Amino acid sequence: LWTVVYLGSLLGGAFGTLEAIAPGFSRTIGYLFVSPEQRLEMVRNEQRQRLERLNRTLAQDPNKVDAYLERAALRQMLHDRQGAMADYDQILRLQPDNVQARSSRANYRESIKDYTGAIADYTALLNQNSDLPWTYVRRASIYYQLKNYRKAYADVNQAIRHDRSSAMAFELRSRIRKALGDKKGAIADEKTTQALHKQMDEEP
């Protein structure tokens, strides 16, 4: 009996130590011994609890931007489109120049095919800072999907001007050039894309 008690205390101490070193360890172990349906329900319960905690935090402090950011991301995972957008909107009312919120809202709008809203947010980001190659690429990609090839071409050129190591930018420009009938330019960009990918693969 004392041996069992002793071993139990050792195991309890070991789990306590692991939980202290890696928070969430015990929860992760728990996931291994349940069915996929039970695991999904556990995750949903944790998300609901987290949402309730954030709701309480914001009820106490309606100006806590970090809590809005966390809740917006959580609401996206919960497919609460209206709630997520409301949180991003509130952050930008409180802090119109908040780059993280503007960028997150732009990406989210793009993912839900609100292309007009996404373009507006990417444009606002570029008005704040014109040296954002990735933002030019994202806006160029939307223009390309909308078949506005001239604007897409202008944006992807800006992206490449700021960053000539972006394989994604050259690959996008190749597709844009092809759509514009510039076959020679499209082939040249395809070759550059392949060279950049090869260079990345060879890097240690």
C-alpha positions in Angstrom: 0.0 0.0 0.0 2.8 2.4 1.0 4.6 1.6 -2.2 1.5 2.4 -4.3 1.1 5.7 -2.4 4.7 6.5 -2.9 4.6 5.8 -6.6 1.4 7.8 -6.9 3.1 10.8 -5.2 6.1 10.4 -7.6 3.8 10.4 -10.6 1.9 13.4 -9.3 5.1 15.3 -8.8 6.3 14.4 -12.2 3.1 15.6 -13.8 3.2 18.8 -11.7 6.7 19.5 -12.9 5.8 18.9 -16.5 2.8 21.1 -16.2 4.9 23.9 -14.7 7.5 23.5 -17.5 4.9 23.1 -20.3 1.5 24.5 -19.4 -1.2 22.5 -20.9 0.7 19.2 -20.8 -1.8 17.4 -18.7 -4.6 18.6 -21.0 -2.7 17.3 -24.0 -2.2 13.9 -22.4 -5.9 13.8 -21.7 -6.6 14.3 -25.4 -4.8 11.0 -26.1 -7.3 8.8 -24.3 -10.6 10.0 -25.7 -12.4 9.6 -29.0 -12.2 12.3 -31.7 -15.7 13.4 -30.9 -14.9 13.8 -27.2 -11.7 15.6 -28.1 -13.6 18.0 -30.3 -16.1 18.7 -27.5 -13.2 19.3 -25.0 -11.7 21.9 -27.4 -15.1 23.5 -27.8 -15.6 23.7 -24.1 -12.2 25.3 -23.7 -13.0 27.8 -26.4 -16.4 28.7 -24.7 -14.6 29.2 -21.4 -12.0 31.4 -23.0 -14.7 33.4 -24.7 -16.6 33.9 -21.4 -13.3 35.0 -19.7 -12.7 37.5 -22.5 -16.3 38.8 -22.3 -15.8 39.4 -18.5 -12.5 41.1 -19.1 -14.0 43.5 -21.7 -17.0 44.2 -19.5 -14.7 45.4 -16.9 -12.4 47.3 -19.3 -14.0 48.1 -22.7 -10.8 49.7 -23.9 -8.6 46.7 -23.5 -7.2 46.3 -27.1 -5.3 43.0 -26.5 -8.5 41.3 -25.3 -10.4 42.4 -28.4 -7.6 41.0 -30.6 -7.7 37.7 -28.8 -11.5 37.6 -28.9 -11.6 38.4 -32.6 -9.2 35.6 -33.4 -11.2 33.2 -31.2 -14.5 34.3 -32.9 -12.9 33.6 -36.3 -12.1 30.0 -35.1 -15.7 29.8 -33.9 -17.0 31.0 -37.4 -18.6 34.0 -35.7 -18.0 36.4 -38.6 -20.1 39.2 -37.3 -18.5 39.1 -33.8 -15.0 38.9 -35.2 -15.6 41.9 -37.5 -17.2 43.8 -34.6 -14.1 43.3 -32.5 -11.7 44.4 -35.2 -13.9 47.5 -35.9 -13.8 48.4 -32.2 -10.0 48.1 -32.0 -9.7 50.5 -35.0 -12.1 52.9 -33.4 -10.0 53.0 -30.3 -6.6 52.9 -32.2 -7.0 53.8 -35.9 -3.3 53.2 -36.6 -3.2 49.7 -35.0 -1.3 47.8 -37.7 -1.9 44.3 -36.2 -5.7 44.8 -36.1 -5.8 46.4 -39.6 -3.7 43.6 -41.0 -5.7 40.9 -39.3 -8.9 42.4 -40.5 -7.6 42.7 -44.0 -6.6 39.0 -44.0 -9.9 37.9 -42.6 -11.8 40.0 -45.1 -9.8 38.4 -47.9 -10.5 34.9 -46.5 -14.3 35.5 -46.5 -14.1 37.1 -50.0 -14.9 40.6 -48.8 -12.5 41.9 -51.4 -13.6 45.5 -51.3 -13.1 45.6 -47.6 -9.7 43.8 -47.8 -8.5 46.2 -50.5 -9.5 49.2 -48.3 -7.6 47.8 -45.3 -4.5 46.9 -47.4 -4.6 50.4 -48.8 -4.8 52.0 -45.4 -1.8 49.9 -44.3 0.2 51.1 -47.3 -0.8 54.7 -46.6 0.7 54.3 -43.1 3.8 52.6 -44.4 4.6 52.2 -48.1 7.5 49.8 -47.5 5.4 46.6 -47.0 6.1 44.1 -49.8 3.8 41.4 -48.4 0.9 43.9 -48.3 1.5 44.8 -52.0 1.5 41.1 -52.8 -1.8 40.5 -51.0 -3.5 43.5 -52.7 -2.1 42.5 -56.1 -3.5 39.0 -55.5 -7.0 40.4 -54.9 -6.8 42.6 -58.0 -5.7 39.6 -60.0 -8.7 37.5 -58.8 -10.9 40.5 -59.7 -9.2 40.5 -63.2 -8.0 44.0 -62.6 -4.6 43.1 -64.1 -3.2 46.6 -64.5 -3.6 47.4 -60.8 -2.3 43.9 -59.9 0.7 44.4 -62.1 1.5 47.8 -60.5 1.2 46.4 -57.0 3.3 43.3 -57.6 6.0 45.5 -59.2 6.1 47.6 -56.0 6.4 44.4 -54.0 9.4 43.2 -56.1 11.0 46.7 -55.9 11.0 46.4 -52.1 11.9 42.7 -52.0 13.6 40.9 -54.9 13.8 37.7 -52.9 10.1 37.0 -52.8 9.4 33.9 -54.9 5.6 34.4 -54.3 5.8 37.9 -55.8 7.6 36.7 -59.0 5.2 33.8 -59.3 2.2 36.1 -59.1 3.8 38.5 -61.6 4.3 35.6 -64.0 0.6 34.8 -63.9 -0.3 38.5 -64.2 2.0 38.9 -67.2 0.5 35.8 -68.8 -3.0 37.3 -68.4 -1.8 40.5 -70.0 -0.4 38.6 -72.9 3.3 39.2 -72.0 4.4 35.6 -72.6 8.1 36.5 -72.6 7.9 38.3 -69.3 5.9 35.5 -67.8 8.5 33.0 -68.7 11.3 35.2 -67.3 9.4 35.5 -64.0 8.8 31.7 -63.9 12.6 31.1 -64.2 13.3 33.6 -61.4 10.7 31.9 -59.2 12.3 28.5 -59.8 15.7 29.9 -59.0 14.5 31.5 -55.8 12.8 28.2 -54.7 16.1 26.3 -55.5 18.1 28.9 -53.5 15.7 28.4 -50.5 16.0 24.7 -50.7 19.8 24.8 -50.7 19.9 27.1 -47.6 21.0 25.3 -44.4 
